[in-house]
């Protein structure tokens, strides 16, 4: 499917290049027109690149649609800008010095390029946060699975461990680097609970279950405060 999309995008870009090139047959060719034509090709190439990039890196994030959309806007603005001065020159109404025409085009290109780079930075931040979220969720679900395993292996303590499982299951898996110590405290208590349950130490198991519920509640309250 991606190959078909890329083929269609490439054909569209080639047709766009042919269309802008046909104007060589319709207007008097001047240095200003040639510059306009070159920047039109740059715009078409940029839009082609953005569209292909979106197809090859399909994601649900808005950036992947915003990137080619930004390049498309550049092409539209560039064509309107070029057409304005080419028409003025062809009609003899006004002739913009070629140096200024190039400079203005470069400024326009630089402005859109800067915006595209900002979008790229946002995309990288989103992907980093997404990866962090997946890691956090996995770690917390693993912790829930560990406590469930402890309960299954020590059914005599199921009534005490059950509330701990529920507390973990309904906790927000996302945390904050500032709360690393609180997350680690919960994990350490789970390790101690596993050891106590394996040795059948009812007193320690009961104490650790109470401690874990308090630790989890305290952690959750702190997570809420930092959001």
Beta strands, then each sheet from edge to edge (+ up, - down):
end
